[in-house]
Amino acid sequence: MGTVVDIAVAVVLIYAVLAILAGRPPLSGPAVAVFAVAEGTALWRAFTSGPGWLLWPAFAAAALWLANLVVGFTVMRRLRRTDPQVLREEVLRTATGAAPPQQLVLGVAPGGALMMQGVRPEGGAILAYGCPMCFVEEVVDTLVGPDAPVVAAYRRTLLGGTNRLFDLHRGVIDGRWHADLRPVRGPQRPYRPPYCPVHAS
Ligand SMILES: [Zn+2]
Protein backbone atom coordinates (compact mmCIF):
# COMPACT_ATOMS: atom_id res chain seq x y z
CA MET A 1 0.00 0.00 0.00
CA GLY A 2 2.85 2.32 0.90
CA THR A 3 4.45 1.85 -2.52
CA VAL A 4 1.23 2.78 -4.31
CA VAL A 5 0.91 5.95 -2.21
CA ASP A 6 4.59 6.82 -2.82
CA ILE A 7 4.23 6.45 -6.59
CA ALA A 8 0.94 8.39 -6.68
CA VAL A 9 2.44 11.23 -4.66
CA ALA A 10 5.58 11.28 -6.83
CA VAL A 11 3.44 11.43 -10.00
CA VAL A 12 1.45 14.39 -8.62
CA LEU A 13 4.65 16.23 -7.66
CA ILE A 14 6.38 15.57 -10.99
CA TYR A 15 3.21 16.75 -12.77
CA ALA A 16 3.34 19.90 -10.60
CA VAL A 17 7.01 20.48 -11.54
CA LEU A 18 6.20 20.13 -15.26
CA ALA A 19 3.14 22.40 -14.92
CA ILE A 20 5.17 25.11 -13.14
CA LEU A 21 7.92 24.91 -15.78
CA ALA A 22 5.21 25.22 -18.47
CA GLY A 23 3.90 28.39 -16.76
CA ARG A 24 0.81 26.80 -15.21
CA PRO A 25 1.57 26.59 -11.47
CA PRO A 26 -1.15 25.25 -9.16
CA LEU A 27 -2.84 28.45 -7.97
CA SER A 28 -6.55 27.66 -7.73
CA GLY A 29 -7.95 26.41 -4.41
CA PRO A 30 -8.41 22.72 -5.39
CA ALA A 31 -5.05 22.55 -7.23
CA VAL A 32 -3.20 24.08 -4.26
CA ALA A 33 -5.00 21.66 -1.90
CA VAL A 34 -3.93 18.61 -3.97
CA PHE A 35 -0.40 20.01 -4.21
CA ALA A 36 -0.20 20.62 -0.44
CA VAL A 37 -1.51 17.12 0.37
CA ALA A 38 1.05 15.58 -2.03
CA GLU A 39 3.86 17.67 -0.49
CA GLY A 40 2.85 16.78 3.06
CA THR A 41 2.47 13.08 2.26
CA ALA A 42 5.80 12.94 0.43
CA LEU A 43 7.67 14.61 3.31
CA TRP A 44 5.93 12.48 5.92
CA ARG A 45 6.68 9.25 3.99
CA ALA A 46 10.29 10.26 3.24
CA PHE A 47 11.02 11.04 6.90
CA THR A 48 9.23 7.98 8.34
CA SER A 49 8.93 4.54 6.76
CA GLY A 50 8.82 5.59 3.07
CA PRO A 51 11.64 5.89 0.51
CA GLY A 52 14.08 8.80 0.81
CA TRP A 53 13.94 9.55 -2.92
CA LEU A 54 10.51 11.15 -2.37
CA LEU A 55 12.39 14.17 -1.03
CA TRP A 56 13.64 15.02 -4.53
CA PRO A 57 10.27 15.67 -6.24
CA ALA A 58 8.96 17.20 -2.99
CA PHE A 59 11.81 19.74 -2.74
CA ALA A 60 11.89 20.45 -6.48
CA ALA A 61 8.14 21.15 -6.66
CA ALA A 62 8.15 23.25 -3.45
CA ALA A 63 11.18 25.32 -4.52
CA LEU A 64 9.79 26.00 -8.00
CA TRP A 65 6.33 26.84 -6.65
CA LEU A 66 7.76 29.29 -4.10
CA ALA A 67 10.09 30.88 -6.68
CA ASN A 68 7.12 31.34 -8.99
CA LEU A 69 5.15 32.97 -6.18
CA VAL A 70 8.03 35.33 -5.27
CA VAL A 71 8.47 36.41 -8.91
CA GLY A 72 4.71 37.05 -9.16
CA PHE A 73 4.67 39.16 -5.96
CA THR A 74 7.74 41.12 -7.08
CA VAL A 75 6.06 42.01 -10.39
CA MET A 76 2.81 42.93 -8.62
CA ARG A 77 4.62 45.23 -6.14
CA ARG A 78 6.06 47.26 -9.01
CA LEU A 79 2.62 48.00 -10.44
CA ARG A 80 1.01 51.31 -9.52
CA ARG A 81 -2.58 51.53 -8.38
CA THR A 82 -4.27 53.90 -10.83
CA ASP A 83 -7.68 55.48 -11.29
CA PRO A 84 -9.23 53.84 -14.40
CA GLN A 85 -10.21 57.20 -15.92
CA VAL A 86 -6.65 58.47 -15.59
CA LEU A 87 -5.20 55.25 -16.99
CA ARG A 88 -7.65 55.21 -19.89
CA GLU A 89 -6.56 58.72 -20.87
CA GLU A 90 -2.92 57.68 -20.52
CA VAL A 91 -3.36 54.65 -22.81
CA LEU A 92 -5.35 56.62 -25.40
CA ARG A 93 -2.83 59.49 -25.27
CA THR A 94 -0.04 56.97 -25.94
CA ALA A 95 -1.98 55.32 -28.77
CA THR A 96 -3.14 58.48 -30.52
CA GLY A 97 -0.37 60.95 -29.66
CA ALA A 98 2.21 62.50 -31.95
CA ALA A 99 4.50 59.44 -31.94
CA PRO A 100 2.34 56.40 -31.19
CA PRO A 101 3.98 52.98 -30.93
CA GLN A 102 3.40 50.39 -33.66
CA GLN A 103 2.12 47.88 -31.15
CA LEU A 104 0.34 47.75 -27.80
CA VAL A 105 -0.50 44.63 -25.84
CA LEU A 106 -3.31 44.76 -23.28
CA GLY A 107 -4.69 42.04 -21.06
CA VAL A 108 -5.62 41.00 -17.54
CA ALA A 109 -3.51 38.70 -15.37
CA PRO A 110 -5.22 35.87 -13.43
CA GLY A 111 -4.94 37.98 -10.25
CA GLY A 112 -6.70 40.98 -11.84
CA ALA A 113 -3.69 43.21 -12.65
CA LEU A 114 -3.63 44.91 -16.04
CA MET A 115 -0.84 43.78 -18.34
CA MET A 116 0.18 46.61 -20.68
CA GLN A 117 3.07 46.39 -23.08
CA GLY A 118 3.94 49.68 -24.78
CA VAL A 119 2.30 52.00 -22.23
CA ARG A 120 4.29 51.91 -18.99
CA PRO A 121 7.84 50.66 -18.47
CA GLU A 122 6.75 48.47 -15.55
CA GLY A 123 4.43 46.62 -17.96
CA GLY A 124 1.15 46.95 -16.13
CA ALA A 125 -1.05 48.61 -13.51
CA ILE A 126 -3.70 47.83 -10.94
CA LEU A 127 -7.09 49.53 -11.30
CA ALA A 128 -8.19 51.42 -8.20
CA TYR A 129 -11.75 50.24 -8.91
CA GLY A 130 -13.84 48.65 -11.64
CA CYS A 131 -13.45 45.57 -13.83
CA PRO A 132 -10.07 45.30 -15.63
CA MET A 133 -11.57 43.24 -18.49
CA CYS A 134 -14.23 45.89 -19.11
CA PHE A 135 -11.38 48.42 -19.08
CA VAL A 136 -9.34 46.70 -21.79
CA GLU A 137 -12.47 46.00 -23.87
CA GLU A 138 -13.41 49.71 -23.75
CA VAL A 139 -9.91 50.76 -24.78
CA VAL A 140 -9.93 48.29 -27.69
CA ASP A 141 -13.43 49.44 -28.71
CA THR A 142 -12.23 53.05 -28.69
CA LEU A 143 -9.12 52.34 -30.75
CA VAL A 144 -10.43 49.71 -33.19
CA GLY A 145 -14.05 50.79 -33.45
CA PRO A 146 -17.28 50.02 -31.59
CA ASP A 147 -18.57 46.44 -31.46
CA ALA A 148 -15.25 45.05 -32.70
CA PRO A 149 -15.57 41.28 -33.36
CA VAL A 150 -12.26 40.77 -31.53
CA VAL A 151 -13.93 41.92 -28.28
CA ALA A 152 -16.72 39.36 -28.73
CA ALA A 153 -14.07 36.69 -29.41
CA TYR A 154 -12.22 37.77 -26.25
CA ARG A 155 -15.36 37.34 -24.13
CA ARG A 156 -16.09 33.92 -25.64
CA THR A 157 -12.54 32.75 -24.90
CA LEU A 158 -12.71 34.00 -21.31
CA LEU A 159 -16.05 32.28 -20.79
CA GLY A 160 -14.43 29.09 -22.11
CA GLY A 161 -11.89 29.36 -19.28
CA THR A 162 -8.84 30.56 -21.25
CA ASN A 163 -7.20 33.94 -20.87
CA ARG A 164 -6.08 35.99 -23.89
CA LEU A 165 -4.24 39.24 -24.60
CA PHE A 166 -5.25 41.94 -27.07
CA ASP A 167 -2.46 42.46 -29.59
CA LEU A 168 -3.06 45.96 -31.01
CA HIS A 169 -1.01 47.03 -34.01
CA ARG A 170 -1.20 49.95 -36.41
CA GLY A 171 -1.66 49.59 -40.16
CA VAL A 172 1.50 50.50 -42.08
CA ILE A 173 -0.34 52.66 -44.60
CA ASP A 174 -3.42 54.04 -42.84
CA GLY A 175 -1.95 54.09 -39.31
CA ARG A 176 -5.25 52.80 -37.89
CA TRP A 177 -5.32 50.40 -34.97
CA HIS A 178 -6.18 46.74 -35.54
CA ALA A 179 -6.51 44.07 -32.87
CA ASP A 180 -5.98 40.31 -32.65
CA LEU A 181 -6.02 37.95 -29.72
CA ARG A 182 -2.83 36.28 -28.65
CA PRO A 183 -2.19 33.49 -26.13
CA VAL A 184 -0.97 34.31 -22.65
CA ARG A 185 2.39 33.01 -21.52
CA GLY A 186 2.06 31.51 -18.07
CA PRO A 187 -1.15 30.72 -16.21
CA GLN A 188 -4.10 30.52 -18.64
CA ARG A 189 -6.86 30.94 -16.08
CA PRO A 190 -8.86 34.16 -16.61
CA TYR A 191 -9.56 36.57 -13.77
CA ARG A 192 -13.15 36.39 -12.50
CA PRO A 193 -14.17 39.74 -10.97
CA PRO A 194 -17.17 38.83 -8.77
CA TYR A 195 -18.62 42.34 -9.05
CA CYS A 196 -18.80 42.45 -12.88
CA PRO A 197 -22.05 41.20 -14.47
CA VAL A 198 -20.23 40.52 -17.76
CA HIS A 199 -17.03 38.83 -16.64
CA ALA A 200 -17.93 37.20 -13.32
CA SER A 201 -18.58 33.70 -14.67
ZN1 LIG B 1 -16.13 43.30 -16.72
Residues whose N, C-alpha, C, O or C-beta is under 5 A from the ligand:
A	BS01	ZN	C131 M133 C134 C196 V198 H199
